[in-house]
Amino acid sequence: MYEVLIVEDDPMVAMINKQYITRNVHFHVAGICRDGQSALDFLEKNTVHLCLLDCYMPQMNGLSLLKLIREKEIPVSVIMVTAANDAATVEEALRLGIVDYLVKPFIGSRFEQALETFLNRQDAFHDLESFKQHHIDALLDNTLKTSVPASQLPKGIQEQTLERMCDFLREHSAEEFTSDIIADNVALSRVTVRRYMNYLLDRASIVGRMNYETGGRPCMVYRWNK
């Protein structure tokens, strides 16, 4: 489970952000800070994986805090959640390596997409020992896309990622693939691919079976359901 710090001076907005976070089983709210200095103190004393960071705050604004986080090499990912939408602020935040940038007011599905982008990154970092160029391209692509996923899709399933996986399986509809082979071809982590395979199986879009002819440990193989 990933620990999240919410840095937001508006109590109502902080509570809304907390509600969004707690809906996702992969996250836990470790704390809420009302200003940049208290957030920095918290980050230096506690393990936090993801920080939701506002820009306009007393004592120390969000960009100043983000710069200090990078200078002090605190290992935390950051999603900006702010009303600041001027070009200079957005450019600086991107230069400092944020995962995503949400402009208030935002809709819930866009917030969920930002969390999913973070999860996809973490899955890849944990699952892959080394990165080929197409893996890196996919990570950067996931970070920069901002379209809202289809409203009917469940949490954890993004429309663009789903289309990428379906396109590959449709193009090779006569073949069967393990989740590892699919992951290599669509440049996603194995953990992410298995989540999408389960979703497609539930929808009967693909067919899966256990392959006992590997000469070793049996594994699931999948093909497009023509």
Residue pairs with C-beta under 8 A, 6 or more apart in sequence:
1 25
1 26
1 27
1 28
2 26
2 27
2 28
2 49
2 50
2 118
2 122
3 27
3 28
3 30
3 46
3 47
3 48
3 49
3 50
4 21
4 27
4 28
4 29
4 30
4 48
4 49
4 50
4 51
4 52
5 29
5 30
5 31
5 32
5 33
5 39
5 42
5 43
5 46
5 48
5 50
5 51
5 52
5 76
6 14
6 17
6 18
6 21
6 29
6 31
6 32
6 33
6 51
6 52
7 32
7 33
7 35
7 36
7 39
7 51
7 52
7 53
7 54
7 57
7 62
7 65
8 14
8 17
8 32
8 33
8 34
8 52
8 54
8 57
8 81
9 34
9 35
9 54
9 56
9 57
9 58
10 54
11 34
13 54
13 81
13 104
14 32
14 34
17 52
17 81
17 111
18 29
18 32
20 108
20 111
20 112
20 115
21 27
21 28
21 29
21 52
21 115
22 28
22 29
23 155
24 112
24 115
24 155
26 115
26 119
27 50
27 115
30 46
30 47
30 48
31 42
31 46
31 48
33 39
33 42
34 57
34 58
35 57
35 58
35 59
35 60
36 57
36 59
36 60
36 61
36 62
36 64
36 65
37 59
37 60
39 51
39 53
39 65
40 60
40 65
40 68
40 69
42 48
43 51
43 69
43 74
43 76
44 72
44 74
48 76
49 76
49 77
49 122
50 76
50 77
50 78
50 79
50 99
50 118
51 69
51 76
51 77
51 78
51 79
52 79
52 81
53 62
53 65
53 66
53 78
53 79
53 80
53 81
53 82
54 62
54 80
54 81
54 82
55 61
55 62
55 63
55 80
55 82
55 83
55 84
55 89
55 93
56 62
56 82
56 83
56 84
62 80
62 82
62 84
63 89
63 92
63 93
63 96
66 78
66 93
66 96
66 98
67 96
69 76
69 78
70 96
70 97
77 99
77 118
77 121
78 96
78 97
78 98
78 99
79 98
79 99
79 100
79 101
79 102
79 114
79 115
79 118
80 93
80 98
80 100
80 101
80 102
81 102
81 104
81 106
81 111
82 89
82 101
82 102
82 103
82 104
83 103
83 104
84 90
84 103
85 103
90 101
93 101
94 101
99 114
99 117
99 118
99 121
99 143
100 113
100 114
100 117
100 118
100 143
102 110
102 111
102 114
107 148
109 148
109 149
109 151
110 146
110 148
112 149
112 155
113 148
113 149
113 158
116 155
116 156
116 158
117 142
117 143
119 156
119 192
120 139
120 142
120 161
120 188
120 189
120 192
121 139
121 142
121 143
123 188
123 189
123 190
123 191
123 192
124 131
124 135
124 138
124 139
124 188
124 189
124 192
126 189
126 191
127 183
127 189
127 190
127 191
128 135
128 189
132 187
134 187
135 187
137 187
138 186
138 187
138 188
142 161
145 160
147 159
147 160
149 157
149 158
149 159
149 160
150 159
153 159
153 162
154 199
156 195
157 195
157 196
157 199
161 188
161 192
161 196
162 196
162 199
164 186
164 188
165 182
165 186
165 188
165 193
165 196
165 200
166 200
166 205
166 224
168 182
168 185
168 186
169 177
169 182
169 200
169 206
169 222
169 223
169 224
170 224
172 224
173 223
173 224
173 226
174 223
175 223
176 209
176 211
176 221
176 222
176 223
177 185
177 221
177 222
177 223
178 211
178 219
178 220
178 221
178 222
179 190
179 193
179 194
179 197
179 220
179 222
180 190
182 193
182 197
182 222
183 189
183 190
183 192
183 193
186 193
197 206
197 208
197 220
197 222
200 206
200 222
201 208
201 222
204 225
205 224
205 225
206 222
206 223
206 224
206 225
207 222
207 223
207 224
207 225
208 220
208 221
208 222
209 220
209 221
210 218
210 219
210 220
210 221
211 218
211 219
211 220
211 221
212 218
